[in-house]
């Protein structure tokens, strides 16, 4: 049990995610290129292998803890673990198919469990969906339907940009405003409930920056909650091009974000995936650069970046420099409305 616990912690914070991109030469629309990140002499290179996954007409809607979710034409979700021999999980419909564009209206999801050692299958999924960026949750092996998280007590609309499980609570960040919300979670065999704890109005002023996306990330040691702002410009082809990132650490005592310019021996992986922090001092993570953010194109709120889906690369926090991944531009025509995505290759635990 002790070794199993160590493995679970290793899975969460030390395995480098792999990047999935549609294979441009595949005629069956089921073959994906899997890229591994390498860092040598501060140069970034990607080496690829191939993986058979569901057809491209089942778009990825996110990944979390090694799980990859697709959305079918019947608006039902399927969970896969592409790097493990794990059973597929089928989830019920979340929204009215007549009122939603399935490619755009599922923003991302996160998974977590209270006891990953003795009850690894008793996990919870929280999904951000819809034009109003609401959140809903489900326990795949216990619930037959999704439950939408109710509006906040003050009745002020909260548009979820990201959600994260941190220190036993669920945190969400608002798409429009500089605030986060916190829920305590109680879980037993009969009922799961999210109890609103507090709303934190922070001091962050984003007026001078064009912020397309906010991400919540837990630090490698699990002690800190980070928020990353992705700042972009509009290109001549009306696409989005990332310019830089701003990283802040939440001070719970002072209810404010403290901007930081050094991640230390950490690398962050951001996109449509549940955000991941990697300890670059670990022997399993020597292929990553420290103090860097690895990013892919994502949905950016409610808009797909269809005019620039290859907006991905690595940003160095210290030098404020950005290097884009060198990927064949022919991928543009194959990807269409699909975006690349990071997936964590978790170790299989029997």
C-alpha positions as CSV (number, residue, x, y, z in Angstrom):
1,X,0.0,0.0,0.0
2,X,2.9,2.4,0.8
3,X,4.5,1.8,-2.6
4,X,1.1,2.1,-4.3
5,X,0.7,5.6,-2.7
6,X,4.1,6.6,-4.0
7,X,3.1,5.5,-7.5
8,X,-0.1,7.5,-7.4
9,X,1.8,10.7,-6.3
10,X,4.4,10.0,-9.0
11,X,1.6,9.8,-11.6
12,X,0.2,13.1,-10.6
13,X,3.2,15.3,-10.5
14,X,6.2,13.7,-12.3
15,X,5.2,12.0,-15.5
16,X,5.6,14.3,-18.6
17,X,2.4,14.6,-20.7
18,X,2.3,13.5,-24.3
19,X,0.9,15.6,-27.1
20,X,-1.8,14.2,-29.3
21,X,-2.3,15.6,-32.8
22,X,-4.3,14.1,-35.8
23,X,-2.0,12.3,-38.2
24,X,-2.1,14.1,-41.5
25,X,-1.4,11.0,-43.6
26,X,-4.1,8.8,-42.1
27,X,-7.1,8.1,-44.4
28,X,-9.1,6.2,-41.7
29,X,-9.4,9.3,-39.4
30,X,-8.4,7.2,-36.4
31,X,-4.6,7.5,-36.3
32,X,-3.1,10.2,-34.0
33,X,0.5,11.3,-33.8
34,X,1.9,11.1,-30.2
35,X,4.7,13.6,-29.5
36,X,7.1,13.4,-26.6
37,X,8.8,16.6,-25.4
38,X,12.6,16.8,-25.4
39,X,14.8,19.6,-24.2
40,X,18.5,19.8,-25.2
41,X,20.6,22.9,-25.1
42,X,17.4,24.9,-24.6
43,X,16.1,23.7,-28.0
44,X,12.7,22.1,-28.2
45,X,12.1,19.1,-30.4
46,X,9.2,16.6,-30.7
47,X,9.6,13.0,-31.7
48,X,6.4,11.2,-32.7
49,X,4.9,7.8,-32.6
50,X,1.3,6.8,-33.6
51,X,-1.8,5.7,-31.6
52,X,-5.1,4.5,-32.8
53,X,-8.0,6.4,-31.1
54,X,-11.7,7.1,-31.9
55,X,-12.5,8.7,-35.2
56,X,-11.9,12.4,-35.7
57,X,-15.6,13.0,-35.8
58,X,-15.7,12.3,-32.1
59,X,-13.8,15.5,-30.9
60,X,-11.7,15.5,-27.7
61,X,-13.3,17.6,-25.0
62,X,-10.5,17.4,-22.6
63,X,-8.1,15.1,-20.6
64,X,-7.4,14.7,-16.9
65,X,-5.3,12.2,-14.9
66,X,-4.7,10.1,-18.0
67,X,-8.4,10.0,-19.0
68,X,-9.2,11.3,-22.5
69,X,-12.9,12.3,-23.2
70,X,-14.6,12.3,-26.5
71,X,-18.1,13.5,-27.5
72,X,-20.1,11.5,-30.0
73,X,-22.8,12.6,-32.4
74,X,-25.4,11.4,-29.9
75,X,-23.9,13.9,-27.4
76,X,-22.8,11.1,-25.0
77,X,-19.3,11.2,-23.5
78,X,-16.8,8.3,-23.6
79,X,-13.7,8.2,-21.3
80,X,-10.5,6.4,-22.5
81,X,-7.1,5.8,-21.0
82,X,-5.2,5.6,-24.3
83,X,-1.9,4.5,-22.7
84,X,-3.3,1.8,-20.4
85,X,-5.4,-1.3,-20.9
86,X,-8.3,0.3,-18.9
87,X,-12.0,-0.2,-19.6
88,X,-13.8,2.5,-21.5
89,X,-16.4,4.5,-19.5
90,X,-19.6,5.7,-21.0
91,X,-21.3,8.8,-19.5
92,X,-24.8,10.1,-20.0
93,X,-25.9,13.2,-22.0
94,X,-25.2,16.4,-20.2
95,X,-27.0,19.0,-22.3
96,X,-29.8,19.6,-24.8
97,X,-28.4,18.6,-28.2
98,X,-30.7,21.1,-30.0
99,X,-29.2,24.1,-28.2
100,X,-25.5,23.5,-28.4
101,X,-22.5,23.1,-30.8
102,X,-20.7,20.0,-29.5
103,X,-17.4,21.2,-30.9
104,X,-17.4,24.4,-28.9
105,X,-19.6,24.1,-25.9
106,X,-17.7,21.6,-23.8
107,X,-14.7,23.6,-22.4
108,X,-12.8,21.1,-20.3
109,X,-13.1,18.7,-17.4
110,X,-11.2,17.6,-14.4
111,X,-11.2,14.3,-12.4
112,X,-10.3,13.7,-8.8
113,X,-10.8,11.2,-6.0
114,X,-10.6,11.4,-2.2
115,X,-8.9,8.0,-1.8
116,X,-6.9,7.1,-4.9
117,X,-5.2,4.2,-3.1
118,X,-8.0,2.0,-1.8
119,X,-10.8,3.3,-4.0
120,X,-9.2,4.4,-7.3
121,X,-12.5,3.9,-9.2
122,X,-14.5,6.1,-6.9
123,X,-13.6,9.3,-8.8
124,X,-15.5,12.4,-9.6
125,X,-15.7,14.3,-12.9
126,X,-16.4,18.0,-13.1
127,X,-17.2,19.4,-16.5
128,X,-17.4,23.0,-17.8
129,X,-20.0,23.3,-20.5
130,X,-22.5,25.5,-22.3
131,X,-22.6,29.1,-23.5
132,X,-22.8,30.4,-19.9
133,X,-19.8,28.2,-18.8
134,X,-21.6,26.4,-16.1
135,X,-20.2,23.4,-14.2
136,X,-21.7,19.9,-13.6
137,X,-20.4,16.8,-11.9
138,X,-20.9,13.0,-11.9
139,X,-19.4,9.9,-10.3
140,X,-19.1,7.5,-13.3
141,X,-19.6,4.2,-11.3
142,X,-22.3,5.5,-9.0
143,X,-24.5,8.2,-10.7
144,X,-26.9,7.8,-13.6
145,X,-27.1,11.5,-14.4
146,X,-25.1,14.7,-14.2
147,X,-25.7,17.3,-11.4
148,X,-25.3,20.9,-12.3
149,X,-23.5,23.0,-9.6
150,X,-26.1,25.6,-8.5
151,X,-25.6,29.3,-8.8
152,X,-23.7,31.1,-6.0
153,X,-25.7,32.4,-3.1
154,X,-25.4,36.0,-4.1
155,X,-27.0,35.2,-7.5
156,X,-24.2,36.8,-9.4
157,X,-23.4,34.8,-12.5
158,X,-20.2,32.9,-12.4
159,X,-18.7,31.8,-15.7
160,X,-16.2,29.0,-15.0
161,X,-13.0,29.3,-17.0
162,X,-11.2,26.5,-15.1
163,X,-11.8,24.2,-12.1
164,X,-9.3,22.4,-9.9
165,X,-9.3,20.1,-6.9
166,X,-6.9,21.4,-4.3
167,X,-6.5,20.5,-0.7
168,X,-9.8,18.7,-0.4
169,X,-11.8,21.5,-2.1
170,X,-13.0,22.5,-5.6
171,X,-11.8,25.8,-6.9
172,X,-13.1,27.6,-9.9
173,X,-11.9,30.8,-11.7
174,X,-14.2,33.2,-13.4
175,X,-13.9,33.9,-17.2
176,X,-15.0,37.5,-17.0
177,X,-13.9,38.8,-13.6
178,X,-10.9,38.6,-11.2
179,X,-12.4,36.2,-8.6
180,X,-12.4,32.6,-7.6
181,X,-14.9,30.4,-5.8
182,X,-14.3,27.6,-3.4
183,X,-16.6,24.6,-2.6
184,X,-16.2,22.0,0.2
185,X,-17.1,18.5,-1.1
186,X,-18.7,15.7,0.9
187,X,-18.8,12.3,-0.6
188,X,-20.4,9.1,0.7
189,X,-22.0,6.1,-1.0
190,X,-25.4,7.6,-1.1
191,X,-24.9,11.3,-1.9
192,X,-22.3,13.7,-3.2
193,X,-22.7,17.4,-2.4
194,X,-20.8,20.6,-3.2
195,X,-21.2,23.2,-0.5
196,X,-20.3,26.8,-1.4
197,X,-17.6,28.1,1.1
198,X,-16.6,31.5,-0.1
199,X,-16.0,33.8,-3.0
200,X,-12.6,35.5,-3.1
201,X,-12.5,38.9,-4.8
202,X,-8.8,39.3,-5.8
203,X,-6.7,42.3,-6.6
204,X,-5.8,41.3,-10.1
205,X,-6.3,44.0,-12.7
206,X,-6.5,42.7,-16.2
207,X,-7.6,45.9,-18.0
208,X,-4.3,46.4,-19.7
209,X,-3.9,42.9,-20.9
210,X,-5.8,40.9,-23.5
211,X,-6.4,37.7,-21.6
212,X,-7.9,34.8,-23.5
213,X,-7.7,32.1,-20.9
214,X,-7.1,31.5,-17.2
215,X,-5.8,28.2,-15.9
216,X,-5.6,26.9,-12.4
217,X,-2.6,24.7,-11.5
218,X,-1.5,23.0,-8.3
219,X,2.2,23.3,-7.6
220,X,4.3,20.2,-7.6
221,X,4.5,20.0,-3.8
222,X,0.7,20.5,-3.6
223,X,1.1,23.5,-1.3
224,X,0.2,26.3,-3.7
225,X,-2.6,27.2,-6.0
226,X,-1.4,29.0,-9.1
227,X,-3.3,30.9,-11.7
228,X,-1.9,31.4,-15.2
229,X,-3.2,34.1,-17.6
230,X,-2.7,33.5,-21.3
231,X,-2.3,36.7,-23.2
232,X,-2.7,36.8,-26.9
233,X,-3.0,39.0,-30.0
234,X,-5.2,38.7,-33.0
235,X,-3.4,37.7,-36.2
236,X,-4.0,39.0,-39.7
237,X,-6.1,35.9,-40.5
238,X,-8.3,36.6,-37.5
239,X,-6.7,33.8,-35.5
240,X,-5.2,34.0,-32.0
241,X,-1.4,34.0,-31.3
242,X,-0.1,33.6,-27.8
243,X,2.3,36.4,-26.8
244,X,3.1,35.7,-23.1
245,X,1.9,34.2,-19.9
246,X,1.5,35.7,-16.4
247,X,1.7,33.4,-13.4
248,X,0.3,34.3,-9.9
249,X,0.2,32.5,-6.6
250,X,-2.8,32.8,-4.4
251,X,-2.3,34.2,-0.9
252,X,-5.3,32.8,1.0
253,X,-4.7,35.0,4.1
254,X,-4.7,38.2,2.1
255,X,-7.2,37.0,-0.6
256,X,-5.0,38.2,-3.4
257,X,-2.9,36.9,-6.3
258,X,0.9,37.5,-6.0
259,X,2.5,37.7,-9.4
260,X,5.7,35.5,-9.6
261,X,8.4,35.4,-12.3
262,X,10.1,32.1,-11.2
263,X,8.6,28.7,-11.1
264,X,11.8,27.1,-9.9
265,X,12.2,23.4,-10.8
266,X,8.8,23.3,-12.3
267,X,7.2,23.1,-15.7
268,X,3.5,23.7,-16.4
269,X,1.5,22.0,-19.2
270,X,-1.6,24.0,-20.3
271,X,-4.3,23.5,-22.9
272,X,-7.7,21.8,-23.0
273,X,-6.2,19.3,-20.5
274,X,-6.6,19.6,-16.8
275,X,-3.4,21.6,-16.1
276,X,-0.3,19.7,-14.9
277,X,2.8,20.7,-13.0
278,X,6.0,18.7,-13.5
279,X,8.9,18.6,-11.1
280,X,11.8,19.1,-13.5
281,X,14.4,18.0,-10.9
282,X,12.9,14.4,-11.0
283,X,14.7,11.9,-13.1
284,X,11.5,11.2,-14.9
285,X,11.2,14.9,-16.0
286,X,14.7,15.7,-17.2
287,X,13.3,16.2,-20.7
288,X,11.5,19.3,-19.6
289,X,12.9,22.8,-19.1
290,X,12.6,24.3,-15.7
291,X,10.7,27.6,-15.2
292,X,8.7,27.1,-18.4
293,X,5.1,26.7,-19.6
294,X,4.4,24.2,-22.3
295,X,1.1,25.1,-24.1
296,X,-1.2,24.0,-26.9
297,X,-3.9,25.7,-28.7
298,X,-7.2,25.4,-26.8
299,X,-10.8,26.6,-27.0
300,X,-9.9,29.9,-25.4
301,X,-13.2,30.6,-23.6
302,X,-16.0,29.9,-26.1
303,X,-14.0,30.3,-29.4
304,X,-12.1,27.7,-31.2
305,X,-8.8,29.0,-32.8
306,X,-9.6,27.4,-36.2
307,X,-7.5,30.0,-38.0
308,X,-4.3,29.1,-36.0
309,X,-4.7,25.6,-34.4
310,X,-0.9,25.3,-34.2
311,X,-0.6,28.0,-31.6
312,X,1.5,25.9,-29.3
313,X,5.0,25.9,-27.9
314,X,7.0,26.7,-24.8
315,X,7.3,30.0,-22.9
316,X,10.2,30.7,-20.5
317,X,9.0,32.7,-17.5
318,X,12.5,33.9,-16.7
319,X,13.6,35.1,-20.1
320,X,10.0,35.9,-21.3
321,X,10.8,34.2,-24.5
322,X,8.5,32.0,-26.6
323,X,9.5,29.1,-28.9
324,X,6.8,27.5,-31.0
325,X,6.8,23.8,-31.8
326,X,8.0,22.9,-35.2
327,X,5.0,20.9,-36.6
328,X,4.2,20.5,-40.3
329,X,1.6,23.1,-41.5
330,X,-0.2,20.4,-43.4
331,X,-1.8,19.5,-40.1
332,X,-3.9,22.6,-40.5
333,X,-6.2,21.0,-43.0
334,X,-6.5,17.7,-41.1
335,X,-7.3,19.2,-37.7
336,X,-10.3,21.3,-38.7
337,X,-12.2,22.1,-35.6
338,X,-10.0,19.7,-33.4
339,X,-7.3,21.0,-31.1
340,X,-4.2,19.2,-30.0
341,X,-4.2,18.0,-26.4
342,X,-1.8,16.9,-23.6
343,X,-2.5,13.5,-22.0
344,X,-0.7,12.2,-18.9
345,X,0.6,8.6,-19.4
346,X,-0.4,7.3,-16.0
347,X,1.1,4.0,-14.7
348,X,-1.4,1.2,-14.7
349,X,-2.3,0.1,-11.1
350,X,-4.0,-3.3,-10.9
